[in-house]
Amino acid sequence: MSLDWEYFFSLFTMASFYKACVTVVILSTLSWILGLGLGFVVACAKMSTSRWMNIPAGVFIWFFRSVPLLVVLVFVYNLPQLFPSTGPYLGVAFISGLVSLVITEAAYMAEIHRSGLLSVAKGQREAGHALNIGFLGIQRLIIIPQAIRISMPALINEYVTVIKLSSLVSTISLVEILQVGQRLYSQNFLVMETLLAVAVYYVAIVTIFGSVLQWVEKKLDVPSRKPETLTDSKCAELRKQATAIPMRENVDTKGLPPALNLKKIRKQFGDHEVLKQIDMQIKIGEVVSIIGPSGSGKTTLIRTINLLESLNGGEVVLFGEDFIKGGQKPNSKTVRQGLQRIGMVFQSFNLFPHKTALENIMLAPRYHGKPQDKEVNRNQALYLLDRVGLLAHADKYPHQLSGGQQQRVAIARTLALSPDIILFDEPTSALDPEMVGEVLKVIQDLAKEGMTLVIVTHEMDFALSVSDRVVMMEHGVVQADASPAEITNANSETPDLLRAKQFMGIES
């Protein structure tokens, strides 16, 4: 038995097949887009800490991944028998098919979204928080773009699955490709030729629209982009456009309250008390280095200052005004205003990988509307990049920069909001030795300009050279708090300072 090729090729000139193709494309695309949105909402609900949200979301995913689509289709299409008011809507085969595909696909897409959201590093959220970007802003500008890029291959695969599943909608009498084919071979009995043509139509749809989505995926694939170092002439041109950002004016600090006043700070994780009644004052324009062995509570202390860690007790007073109190729910307005005055540079940089160096610096000011003009924002970002010696790398993505370059971009990003205080969490510990110097030079320049700096560091020579005070922590308490000179000259009569001197490796 041979195939009737003349009949086979004639099937590609039939208007009914092309109308069915349009129906499949519209149904599949709408189902995918709506399922994408609903799936994201369900994924967020499942990741919520509220049982009222994560349990229903989990049940939704479990149920609709377990029930066959065919069962859902028949049930939804016949739902008007139970609820007559739904008849004008669910009685329409296209709408019933769309609803069934959306709720079924949402269950699968929720898990795809969840895997994408979980793969975004915690530090990305913390960086957004440190830049005083709200929850929704962090999701929209930082988390979702990264999660979508990670999830895109699986989402494209799900689109292909939706196209193939649309063939089941023929069971509720929607005229789609398979049903057109079934009607034909039931009349002429040329089953093989007809089904082969049906397969070709499906392959064509998957190929065309799959290629479009793969093009989108490629556009989102930041790691595949090639680094571009700007030429000297281009840098000179950009330097002319660069605009200095408004900086804090030098003021007479006599009689002014300290920039930071930490009172009886307590923090514990479970039964382990990490910070034990910490008292510390940091004056305006003062540079304080915090040192100590690993696990002494240094990083936890500065993370409580900008609410990356909540307090169990004590309070943080910012420029003489109440900011955070342990055991009390923070006032959102007070926190927002306070965070605008505090910048933070992280140990692991936490640059946004889907943004260029220039875009990383522009993001927070643009979000806060400071300045409102996008061109001014860009020119100020260019100035900051030039200030840290990276203007030639403006268009590079974080993965295309060395560790030292990334950290300098992170410092420039923090400076973009003109903070009054900058917290540094071991800014050089993740760097190779030869890259440490370039980062420390930037910090030294900030110290010379009178910026209030709090630096957690293991660089002892740097701490001695740049600091007004060195604070040593051990076992969750402050063991020593003195100037570099006092620590250098410590002896047996000052045992606390002598311990710090020994820790810093200063020879007597």
C-alpha positions in Angstrom: 0.0 0.0 0.0 1.4 3.4 -1.0 0.6 6.9 0.2 -1.6 9.1 -2.0 0.9 12.0 -2.3 -1.3 14.1 -4.5 -4.0 14.0 -1.8 -1.4 14.7 0.9 -0.1 17.8 -0.8 -3.7 19.0 -1.5 -4.2 19.2 2.3 -1.9 22.2 2.4 -4.2 24.3 0.3 -7.4 23.7 2.3 -8.7 26.8 4.1 -10.2 24.8 6.9 -6.8 23.7 8.0 -5.4 27.2 8.0 -8.5 28.4 10.0 -7.8 25.6 12.5 -4.1 26.6 12.7 -5.2 30.2 13.6 -7.4 28.7 16.3 -4.6 26.6 17.7 -2.1 29.5 17.7 -4.5 31.9 19.5 -5.6 29.3 22.0 -2.1 28.1 22.8 -0.6 31.6 23.0 -3.4 32.9 25.2 -3.2 29.8 27.4 0.5 30.1 27.8 0.5 33.8 28.6 -2.4 33.6 31.1 -0.9 30.4 32.6 2.4 32.2 32.9 0.7 35.0 34.9 -1.4 32.8 37.1 1.4 30.4 37.6 3.6 33.2 38.9 1.0 34.2 41.4 0.6 30.6 42.6 4.4 30.2 42.8 4.6 33.4 45.0 1.8 32.1 47.2 3.5 28.8 47.6 6.7 30.5 48.6 4.9 32.7 51.1 5.5 32.2 54.8 1.7 32.5 55.4 0.0 29.1 55.7 -3.2 30.8 54.4 -1.4 31.3 51.1 1.1 28.5 50.7 -1.3 25.6 51.6 -4.0 26.5 49.1 -1.3 27.1 46.5 0.2 23.7 47.2 -3.2 22.0 46.9 -3.9 23.8 43.6 -0.6 22.6 42.1 -1.0 19.0 43.4 -4.6 18.7 42.1 -4.3 20.1 38.6 -1.0 18.3 38.0 -2.8 15.1 39.0 -6.0 15.4 37.0 -5.8 14.6 33.3 -6.5 17.6 31.0 -9.2 15.7 29.2 -11.1 15.3 32.5 -10.8 19.0 33.2 -12.0 19.9 29.7 -15.1 17.8 30.0 -15.9 19.0 33.5 -15.4 22.7 32.6 -17.5 22.4 29.4 -20.4 20.8 31.3 -20.2 23.1 34.3 -23.2 25.2 33.1 -25.3 22.2 34.0 -24.5 22.8 37.6 -24.3 26.6 37.3 -26.5 27.8 34.5 -25.3 31.4 34.8 -21.9 30.3 33.4 -23.5 29.0 30.2 -22.9 32.1 28.0 -19.2 31.7 28.7 -18.3 28.1 29.4 -20.8 26.9 26.9 -18.5 28.3 24.2 -15.9 25.6 23.4 -13.1 28.0 22.9 -13.6 29.6 26.3 -13.9 26.3 28.0 -10.8 25.0 26.3 -8.9 28.2 27.3 -10.0 28.0 30.9 -9.0 24.4 31.2 -5.6 24.8 29.6 -4.8 27.9 31.7 -5.6 26.3 35.1 -3.8 23.1 34.1 -0.7 24.9 32.8 -0.6 27.3 35.7 0.0 24.3 38.0 3.0 23.3 36.0 4.3 26.8 35.4 4.1 27.6 39.1 6.8 25.0 39.8 8.9 26.4 36.9 8.5 29.9 38.2 9.3 28.7 41.7 12.5 27.0 40.6 13.5 30.3 38.8 12.7 32.4 41.9 14.6 30.1 44.2 17.7 30.2 42.0 18.0 34.0 42.4 20.6 34.5 45.1 19.5 35.9 48.5 22.1 38.7 48.1 20.1 40.2 45.2 17.2 40.9 47.5 19.5 42.2 50.2 21.2 44.5 47.6 17.8 45.9 46.7 16.9 46.4 50.3 20.2 48.2 50.9 19.3 50.5 48.0 16.0 51.2 49.7 14.0 49.6 46.9 10.6 48.4 48.0 9.4 44.8 47.9 7.5 45.2 44.6 10.3 47.2 43.1 12.8 44.4 44.0 10.5 41.8 42.4 9.9 43.9 39.3 13.4 45.2 38.7 15.7 42.6 40.1 14.2 39.2 40.9 11.6 38.6 38.1 13.9 39.5 35.2 16.6 37.1 36.5 14.1 34.3 37.3 12.4 34.6 33.8 15.8 34.2 32.1 16.6 31.1 34.2 13.2 29.6 33.6 12.9 30.5 29.9 14.0 27.2 28.4 11.4 25.3 30.5 8.7 27.9 29.7 9.4 27.5 26.0 9.1 23.8 26.4 5.8 24.3 28.1 4.6 26.4 25.2 5.3 23.5 22.9 3.4 21.2 25.3 0.4 23.6 25.2 0.3 23.5 21.4 0.2 19.7 21.4 -2.4 19.6 24.2 -4.7 21.9 22.3 -5.5 18.8 20.2 -7.5 17.5 23.1 -9.9 20.4 22.9 -11.5 18.7 19.9 -13.3 16.5 22.4 -15.6 19.5 23.2 -16.2 20.2 19.5 -13.7 23.0 19.1 -12.6 23.0 15.4 -8.8 22.7 15.6 -6.2 20.9 13.4 -6.8 17.4 14.6 -10.5 17.6 14.4 -10.3 18.8 10.8 -8.1 15.9 10.0 -10.5 13.4 11.8 -13.4 14.7 9.8 -11.5 14.2 6.5 -10.3 10.7 7.1 -13.6 9.6 8.4 -15.0 10.5 5.0 -12.2 9.2 2.7 -10.4 6.7 4.9 -7.0 8.1 4.0 -5.8 8.0 7.6 -2.0 8.0 7.1 -1.9 10.8 4.6 -4.3 13.0 6.7 -2.5 12.4 10.0 0.9 13.0 8.3 -0.4 16.4 7.1 -1.8 17.1 10.6 1.7 16.4 12.0 3.3 18.8 9.5 1.0 21.6 10.6 1.8 21.1 14.2 5.6 20.9 13.5 5.3 24.1 11.5 3.5 26.0 14.3 6.0 24.7 16.9 9.0 25.6 14.7 7.8 29.1 13.9 6.6 30.2 17.3 9.3 28.2 19.2 11.9 30.1 17.2 10.4 33.4 18.2 10.6 32.4 21.9 14.2 31.1 21.5 15.1 34.5 20.0 13.6 36.1 23.1 15.6 33.7 25.2 18.8 34.6 23.4 18.1 38.3 24.0 17.8 37.6 27.7 20.9 35.5 27.8 23.3 38.0 29.3 26.3 35.6 29.8 26.5 35.0 26.0 27.1 38.7 25.3 30.7 39.7 24.5 32.5 42.2 26.7 33.2 45.5 25.1 35.9 47.9 26.5 35.4 51.4 25.4 38.1 53.2 23.5 40.0 56.1 24.9 38.3 58.5 22.5 34.9 57.2 23.5 35.8 57.5 27.2 36.9 61.1 26.6 33.5 61.8 25.0 31.6 60.3 27.9 33.8 62.1 30.4 32.5 65.4 28.9 28.9 64.2 29.5 29.6 63.1 33.1 28.0 65.2 35.8 29.1 65.2 39.4 26.4 64.1 41.9 25.4 66.4 44.8 27.6 65.4 47.7 27.1 66.1 51.4 28.5 69.5 52.4 31.2 69.6 55.1 29.6 71.0 58.2 30.8 71.7 61.7 29.9 68.6 63.6 30.5 70.2 67.0 27.3 69.8 69.1 25.6 67.5 66.6 24.4 64.1 67.6 26.5 61.0 66.4 25.7 59.6 63.0 25.0 56.2 64.7 24.2 55.4 68.3 23.8 51.7 69.0 22.3 51.0 72.4 22.2 47.6 74.0 22.0 45.8 70.7 21.0 42.1 71.0 20.6 39.5 68.3 20.2 35.8 68.6 19.6 33.0 66.1 17.6 30.3 67.9 19.3 29.8 71.3 22.6 31.2 70.1 23.1 34.8 71.2 25.3 36.5 68.5 25.3 40.0 69.8 25.3 40.7 73.6 24.3 44.2 74.7 26.5 46.1 72.2 26.9 49.8 72.8 28.7 51.9 70.3 28.7 55.5 69.0 30.0 56.6 65.6 30.4 60.3 65.0 29.7 62.2 61.8 32.6 61.8 59.4 34.3 59.1 61.5 35.9 56.0 60.0 35.4 53.0 62.2 36.9 49.6 61.4 35.4 46.5 63.1 37.7 43.5 63.5 37.7 40.2 65.2 37.8 36.5 64.7 35.2 34.7 62.5 31.9 34.2 64.3 32.4 37.2 66.6 29.3 39.0 65.4 31.0 41.7 63.2 28.9 41.2 60.1 25.7 40.6 62.1 26.2 43.9 63.8 26.4 46.0 60.7 23.5 44.1 59.1 21.3 45.1 62.0 22.0 48.7 61.3 20.1 48.6 58.0 17.5 45.9 59.0 19.0 43.1 57.0 18.8 41.4 60.4 16.1 42.2 62.9 17.0 43.2 66.4 16.0 41.1 69.4 16.7 44.0 71.8 18.2 47.4 72.0 17.9 50.3 69.5 19.6 52.1 66.7 19.5 55.9 66.7 20.3 57.6 63.5 21.6 61.2 63.6 19.8 61.7 66.9 16.5 60.3 65.7 14.8 57.0 66.5 15.4 54.5 63.7 15.0 50.9 64.9 14.0 49.4 68.2 14.3 45.7 69.0 11.1 43.8 69.6 9.0 46.4 67.9 7.6 46.4 64.4 9.6 49.0 62.5 7.8 52.1 61.3 7.9 51.8 57.5 8.2 55.5 56.9 11.0 56.0 59.4 12.8 53.0 58.0 12.5 54.2 54.4 13.8 57.6 55.4 16.6 56.1 57.4 17.7 53.7 54.7 18.1 56.5 52.3 20.9 57.8 54.5 22.7 54.4 54.8 24.5 52.7 52.0 26.0 49.2 52.1 28.8 47.4 50.1 28.7 43.6 50.4 31.4 41.1 50.6 30.1 39.2 47.5 29.4 42.4 45.5 25.7 41.5 44.8 25.7 43.4 41.5 22.6 42.8 39.4 23.8 40.3 36.7 21.2 41.3 34.1 22.3 45.0 34.2 25.5 46.5 32.9 27.9 48.4 35.2 26.3 51.7 34.1 22.8 50.3 34.6 23.6 48.9 38.0 24.5 52.5 39.1 21.5 54.1 37.5 18.9 51.7 38.8 18.3 52.9 42.4 18.4 56.7 41.6 16.0 56.1 38.7 13.6 54.1 41.0 13.7 56.9 43.6 13.3 59.6 41.0 16.6 61.2 42.0 17.1 62.8 39.5 13.9 62.6 37.5 15.6 63.2 34.2 17.0 60.0 32.8 19.8 61.7 31.0 21.0 63.4 34.1 20.9 60.1 35.9 23.0 58.5 33.2 25.6 61.3 33.3 25.9 61.1 37.1 26.4 57.3 36.8 29.2 58.0 34.2 30.8 60.4 36.7 30.8 57.7 39.4 32.2 55.1 37.1 35.0 57.4 36.1 35.6 58.2 39.8 36.3 54.5 40.5 38.3 54.2 37.3 35.9 52.0 35.3 34.5 54.3 32.7 35.9 52.1 29.9 33.8 49.2 31.3 30.5 51.0 31.4 28.8 48.6 29.0 30.1 45.4 30.5 28.0 43.0 32.6 29.2 41.9 36.1 30.4 38.5 34.9 32.7 40.3 32.4 34.5 42.2 35.2 37.1 41.1 37.6 36.3 40.8 41.3 38.0 44.1 42.1 36.2 45.8 39.3 32.9 44.4 40.5 33.5 45.7 44.0 34.3 49.2 42.7 31.1 49.2 40.7 29.3 48.2 43.9 30.8 51.2 45.7 29.8 53.5 42.9 26.3 52.1 43.0 26.1 52.8 46.7 27.4 56.4 46.2 24.7 57.0 43.6 22.2 57.7 46.3 24.5 60.1 48.2 24.3 58.3 51.5 25.6 59.9 54.7 26.9 56.6 56.0 28.4 53.6 54.2 28.7 50.2 55.7 31.4 47.8 54.3 31.0 44.1 54.9 34.5 42.7 54.4 34.8 44.4 51.0 38.1 42.7 50.1 37.7 39.2 51.5 36.4 37.7 48.2 39.2 39.3 46.1 42.5 38.0 44.9 45.4 39.7 46.7 46.4 41.8 43.7 42.8 43.2 43.5 42.6 44.3 47.1 44.6 47.4 46.6 42.4 49.0 44.0 39.3 48.6 46.2 41.1 49.9 49.4 42.2 52.9 47.4 38.6 53.9 46.6 37.6 53.5 50.3 40.6 55.6 51.4 39.5 58.3 49.1 36.0 58.3 50.6 37.6 58.5 54.1 39.7 61.5 53.1 36.5 63.2 51.9 34.9 63.0 55.4 32.4 60.2 54.7 31.1 58.3 57.7 32.4 54.7 57.2 31.9 51.5 59.1 34.1 48.8 57.8 34.2 45.2 58.8 37.6 44.0 57.6 40.4 41.5 58.0 42.9 43.9 56.4 44.7 45.0 59.6 47.2 47.4 58.0 44.4 49.1 56.1 42.3 49.3 59.4 45.3 51.0 61.1 46.0 53.4 58.3 42.5 54.6 57.5 40.5 54.4 60.7 39.8 56.9 63.4 38.9 54.1 65.7 39.3 50.3 65.6 36.6 48.2 67.4 37.5 44.6 68.2 34.6 42.1 68.7 34.9 38.7 70.2 32.2 36.3 71.5 29.5 38.8 70.6 30.8 41.6 72.8 33.1 44.6 72.2 36.6 43.7 73.6 38.3 46.9 72.6 37.4 50.3 71.1 40.3 52.6 70.6 42.3 54.7 68.1 45.0 52.9 66.1 47.7 54.7 68.1 46.3 53.5 71.4 46.2 49.9 70.1 49.7 50.2 68.7 51.0 51.4 72.1 49.0 48.9 74.2 50.9 47.1 77.0 50.1 44.8 79.9 48.4 47.7 81.7 45.7 47.7 79.0 44.9 44.0 78.6 41.8 44.6 76.3 43.9 46.8 73.9 46.8 44.3 74.2 44.4 41.5 73.0 43.5 43.7 70.0 47.2 44.5 69.3 48.0 40.8 69.3 45.1 39.9 67.1 46.2 42.6 64.6 49.7 41.1 64.6 51.4 44.4 65.7 54.8 43.9 67.0 55.8 45.4 70.3 
